[in-house]
Amino acid sequence: LTFGGYNDKLEDFASYVTSKLARDLDDVLPSSEDEFERYRDNLLRALSAFNVKQPYAHSIYYAGLMQQPLNFQYSNDQLVSAMKTTTLSQLKDYVKNLWARGKGELSLFWAGSLSVKKRPPAQKSDTALDIVETIDKTLGFSTIPADQYPKRLKALPLPVTSQDQKPTRLSISEPNPSNNNAAAQVTLQCLDTSEKDHVLVEILSAIIEEPLFNELRTNQQLGYIVSSGVKAVDQSRTLSVIVQSNIATAEDLTISILNFLDDVGEKLIAPLTSVDIELFVKGLVDSRLEPDKKLAIEVTRNWSEIASGRFQYDRLQAEVGALLSITKQDIVEFWQKLYVKERRMLISEVVPKTGPVSTKEPALGVAYKGGAPTSVLGIRNIDKFREYAEQERSKVKS
């Protein structure tokens, strides 16, 4: 729940909303089957719009899905199927227990001019502790045992493959038959959790960004969409390169990306000077030291530390410290680890059904029992891949 507004009204506002959620949900739920159907139709339309997104968006989506545990993200098709069979009575039964039970603590983060101290008995509340006490009393949920606490998100590890092995590769058919573009994304996963490892991924992204565009977009003219970037799933980081094209097949795009990445060490990292590294570091440091322009940005960043269970509120400052300590040798060794020694690579390709770059339609699934796939996976192999990755992660923990 997120509340914002003037201090003198915030407690009343929070109390009203939480009371509706805890006791008077019938007032806010659809009052008839027709009203429920309108809500459901809007949601189904939004989910169905997934199919008309660009191929590069589908490539990104499925690559992300492969790294998410089964119960943390469902596929778009699964959500559509569930939405079509959901009824108003099911919704009402579900919300009855939504705020009835929970952990034996109420997590709160506030930002702004609220005081921490408790108010005097006769004074109107404008303190954080009073507001959270009001919310706690209004919800009045019962405490669940610790073994029933919901699990926190942990990224699924991609299989490690050597350079003479084929990396994990997923190939799917573009769901929009009128779109004749192909797309390919190559993702490198880093499971290390230190600030130094995280900023090294960002430095590598900065190093390859412009040369990647110049080579694949300007020189090879593969397509208008050529980009790289860093994404976070829990404490993991991924470095991704994606290309969309209407003149090259998905497989050819993958080959072009891999050829570029094969030369990164020799052509981009080896020639780096201390001045080059300082410029990359300065850009990343400046972005972290820039003050938040809106209170909502600060709230969102710090709340993510609570929701994830990391509680590292000085993350930006710690990353600045790590950036200022980076040397060329650090970059060389990290790239060798990421791309050669402990390569966790995922290739996600989208093949159009029509047009000049259309090829044989990808198989929906292949025989796959787990581990590093020896053949190209299809869309029906995704859940099995995720299931196996969860099992492997559990073995490492035990």
URVEN-V292181 format. One record per residue. N is the residue number from 1. RES is the residue in one letter. SS is DSSP state (h for helix, s for strand, l for the rest). PSI is psi in whole degrees, 0 to 359 (* if undefined). OMEGA is omega in whole degrees, 0 to 359 (999 if undefined). Layout:
# URVEN-V292181
{{N;RES;SS;PSI;OMEGA} {N;RES;SS;PSI;OMEGA}}
This chain:
# URVEN-V292181
{{1;L;l;137;179} {2;T;l;127;178} {3;F;l;143;177} {4;G;l;147;179} {5;G;l;195;180} {6;Y;l;143;184} {7;N;h;315;187} {8;D;h;346;180} {9;K;h;353;190} {10;L;h;320;181} {11;E;h;317;179} {12;D;h;319;179} {13;F;h;311;180} {14;A;h;320;180} {15;S;h;319;181} {16;Y;h;312;183} {17;V;h;314;181} {18;T;h;326;178} {19;S;h;323;177} {20;K;h;318;182} {21;L;h;325;186} {22;A;h;327;189} {23;R;l;330;189} {24;D;l;43;184} {25;L;h;337;178} {26;D;h;336;179} {27;D;h;336;183} {28;V;l;348;177} {29;L;l;160;176} {30;P;l;136;184} {31;S;l;350;181} {32;S;l;166;177} {33;E;h;324;179} {34;D;h;317;179} {35;E;h;319;178} {36;F;h;319;181} {37;E;h;325;178} {38;R;h;317;177} {39;Y;h;315;182} {40;R;h;322;179} {41;D;h;320;178} {42;N;h;319;180} {43;L;h;321;178} {44;L;h;323;177} {45;R;h;318;180} {46;A;h;318;179} {47;L;h;322;180} {48;S;h;335;179} {49;A;h;345;177} {50;F;h;322;186} {51;N;h;339;181} {52;V;h;10;173} {53;K;l;166;180} {54;Q;l;152;179} {55;P;h;323;180} {56;Y;h;326;178} {57;A;h;322;177} {58;H;h;321;178} {59;S;h;314;178} {60;I;h;316;183} {61;Y;h;310;184} {62;Y;h;329;175} {63;A;h;320;177} {64;G;h;321;180} {65;L;h;324;180} {66;M;l;342;183} {67;Q;l;6;181} {68;Q;l;136;175} {69;P;l;154;187} {70;L;l;319;185} {71;N;l;4;179} {72;F;l;337;177} {73;Q;l;128;177} {74;Y;l;153;180} {75;S;l;161;180} {76;N;h;321;179} {77;D;h;320;179} {78;Q;h;320;179} {79;L;h;320;178} {80;V;h;315;180} {81;S;h;317;180} {82;A;h;320;181} {83;M;h;322;182} {84;K;h;333;183} {85;T;h;358;181} {86;T;l;139;181} {87;T;l;166;179} {88;L;h;321;179} {89;S;h;323;176} {90;Q;h;319;179} {91;L;h;316;181} {92;K;h;320;178} {93;D;h;322;182} {94;Y;h;314;186} {95;V;h;343;179} {96;K;h;326;183} {97;N;l;4;186} {98;L;l;317;181} {99;W;l;16;184} {100;A;l;329;184} {101;R;s;151;179} {102;G;s;183;178} {103;K;l;156;184} {104;G;l;29;178} {105;E;l;150;179} {106;L;l;116;181} {107;S;l;133;181} {108;L;l;137;169} {109;F;l;131;178} {110;W;l;155;176} {111;A;l;142;182} {112;G;l;214;187} {113;S;l;19;178} {114;L;l;142;176} {115;S;s;156;178} {116;V;l;332;186} {117;K;l;151;176} {118;K;l;149;180} {119;R;l;156;167} {120;P;l;153;186} {121;P;l;323;186} {122;A;l;1;186} {123;Q;l;143;177} {124;K;l;141;184} {125;S;l;132;166} {126;D;l;27;180} {127;T;s;154;184} {128;A;h;318;183} {129;L;h;324;178} {130;D;h;320;181} {131;I;h;317;180} {132;V;h;328;176} {133;E;h;320;177} {134;T;h;315;180} {135;I;h;318;181} {136;D;h;314;181} {137;K;h;323;182} {138;T;h;315;179} {139;L;h;313;176} {140;G;l;40;183} {141;F;l;154;176} {142;S;s;151;184} {143;T;s;133;176} {144;I;l;154;178} {145;P;l;156;185} {146;A;h;328;182} {147;D;h;353;177} {148;Q;h;5;177} {149;Y;l;138;177} {150;P;l;144;180} {151;K;l;150;176} {152;R;l;154;182} {153;L;l;128;173} {154;K;l;127;183} {155;A;l;142;176} {156;L;l;133;180} {157;P;l;132;173} {158;L;l;149;180} {159;P;l;144;175} {160;V;s;130;178} {161;T;l;141;176} {162;S;l;171;183} {163;Q;l;340;177} {164;D;l;4;175} {165;Q;l;153;175} {166;K;l;130;179} {167;P;l;167;176} {168;T;s;128;185} {169;R;s;130;178} {170;L;s;130;179} {171;S;s;125;181} {172;I;s;159;179} {173;S;s;135;178} {174;E;l;122;185} {175;P;l;341;180} {176;N;l;106;185} {177;P;l;342;181} {178;S;l;355;179} {179;N;l;118;185} {180;N;l;25;177} {181;N;l;146;172} {182;A;s;156;179} {183;A;s;149;176} {184;A;s;138;176} {185;Q;s;135;174} {186;V;s;124;183} {187;T;s;132;173} {188;L;s;124;186} {189;Q;s;134;175} {190;C;s;119;181} {191;L;l;355;178} {192;D;l;147;191} {193;T;l;0;182} {194;S;l;156;177} {195;E;h;325;181} {196;K;h;316;179} {197;D;h;320;181} {198;H;h;318;181} {199;V;h;334;176} {200;L;h;323;176} {201;V;h;318;180} {202;E;h;323;177} {203;I;h;317;178} {204;L;h;319;178} {205;S;h;318;179} {206;A;h;324;181} {207;I;h;318;187} {208;I;h;345;189} {209;E;h;303;183} {210;E;h;314;177} {211;P;h;324;179} {212;L;h;312;180} {213;F;h;316;181} {214;N;h;319;184} {215;E;h;307;187} {216;L;h;328;180} {217;R;h;307;186} {218;T;h;310;184} {219;N;h;307;182} {220;Q;l;342;178} {221;Q;l;50;182} {222;L;l;329;181} {223;G;l;171;182} {224;Y;l;334;182} {225;I;s;104;176} {226;V;s;115;183} {227;S;s;165;176} {228;S;s;162;180} {229;G;s;172;181} {230;V;s;137;176} {231;K;s;155;181} {232;A;s;134;168} {233;V;s;105;188} {234;D;l;235;182} {235;Q;l;0;178} {236;S;s;160;175} {237;R;s;145;177} {238;T;s;141;173} {239;L;s;119;186} {240;S;s;145;173} {241;V;s;130;182} {242;I;s;143;179} {243;V;s;138;173} {244;Q;s;139;187} {245;S;s;151;172} {246;N;l;14;178} {247;I;l;353;180} {248;A;l;142;179} {249;T;l;164;179} {250;A;h;320;180} {251;E;h;320;178} {252;D;h;324;177} {253;L;h;317;178} {254;T;h;316;180} {255;I;h;318;180} {256;S;h;319;179} {257;I;h;314;181} {258;L;h;322;177} {259;N;h;320;178} {260;F;h;313;182} {261;L;h;327;179} {262;D;h;332;184} {263;D;l;358;184} {264;V;h;314;182} {265;G;h;312;185} {266;E;h;317;188} {267;K;h;335;184} {268;L;h;322;183} {269;I;h;314;182} {270;A;l;319;181} {271;P;l;358;184} {272;L;l;136;173} {273;T;l;170;179} {274;S;h;327;178} {275;V;h;318;178} {276;D;h;313;182} {277;I;h;319;178} {278;E;h;322;180} {279;L;h;317;177} {280;F;h;315;181} {281;V;h;316;181} {282;K;h;317;180} {283;G;h;319;180} {284;L;h;324;178} {285;V;h;314;182} {286;D;h;320;181} {287;S;h;330;180} {288;R;h;332;182} {289;L;h;353;179} {290;E;l;128;182} {291;P;l;148;176} {292;D;l;132;182} {293;K;l;337;180} {294;K;l;148;179} {295;L;h;325;182} {296;A;h;328;179} {297;I;h;315;179} {298;E;h;316;180} {299;V;h;313;181} {300;T;h;317;181} {301;R;h;314;183} {302;N;h;327;178} {303;W;h;327;178} {304;S;h;330;176} {305;E;h;325;178} {306;I;h;311;184} {307;A;h;326;181} {308;S;h;348;182} {309;G;l;12;182} {310;R;l;320;177} {311;F;l;34;179} {312;Q;l;85;186} {313;Y;l;345;178} {314;D;l;29;185} {315;R;h;316;182} {316;L;h;317;180} {317;Q;h;321;179} {318;A;h;322;180} {319;E;h;327;175} {320;V;h;316;177} {321;G;h;319;179} {322;A;h;320;180} {323;L;h;318;183} {324;L;h;347;180} {325;S;l;358;186} {326;I;l;135;175} {327;T;l;169;178} {328;K;h;322;180} {329;Q;h;324;177} {330;D;h;316;181} {331;I;h;316;180} {332;V;h;310;183} {333;E;h;322;182} {334;F;h;319;178} {335;W;h;320;177} {336;Q;h;321;179} {337;K;h;315;185} {338;L;h;321;189} {339;Y;h;342;185} {340;V;h;297;190} {341;K;h;318;181} {342;E;l;55;187} {343;R;l;113;173} {344;R;s;92;188} {345;M;s;141;175} {346;L;s;126;176} {347;I;s;126;181} {348;S;s;114;184} {349;E;s;143;175} {350;V;s;123;185} {351;V;s;124;179} {352;P;l;154;180} {353;K;l;339;181} {354;T;l;168;175} {355;G;l;175;185} {356;P;l;339;181} {357;V;l;12;176} {358;S;l;136;178} {359;T;l;192;179} {360;K;l;133;182} {361;E;l;130;181} {362;P;l;148;176} {363;A;l;144;178} {364;L;l;330;179} {365;G;l;159;177} {366;V;l;170;176} {367;A;l;115;182} {368;Y;l;124;182} {369;K;l;1;178} {370;G;l;170;180} {371;G;l;193;177} {372;A;l;117;184} {373;P;l;140;177} {374;T;l;351;177} {375;S;l;170;183} {376;V;l;129;180} {377;L;s;152;175} {378;G;l;178;186} {379;I;h;331;180} {380;R;h;353;177} {381;N;h;352;188} {382;I;h;312;182} {383;D;h;322;178} {384;K;h;320;178} {385;F;h;315;180} {386;R;h;320;179} {387;E;h;316;179} {388;Y;h;319;180} {389;A;h;322;177} {390;E;h;319;178} {391;Q;h;317;180} {392;E;h;320;179} {393;R;h;322;178} {394;S;h;322;179} {395;K;h;320;180} {396;V;h;320;181} {397;K;h;317;182} {398;S;l;*;999}}
